[in-house]
Amino acid sequence: MTQIRSEIQKALNNIRPFLQADNGDIELVDITEDGIVKVRLLGACETCPLSVMTLRAGVERAIMNEVPSIKRIEAIN
């Protein structure tokens, strides 16, 4: 699980500058045994009306490209 966490952090670090450019950020909260990654959107991303799009088109794509065993990304805020 440590290797998967590291790969997910790497994917998040790759997209983090784009989120931070809009005064937002993201935090890895949990990885479940069944392949669900839970993240927390921070800053401007918390209330942004496009956060669902960011989560699916940006975050989910970045993580799943890095770690194909991940099944889904969920935001918990």
Order of alpha helices (4+ residues) and beta strands (2+ residues): alpha-beta-beta-alpha-beta
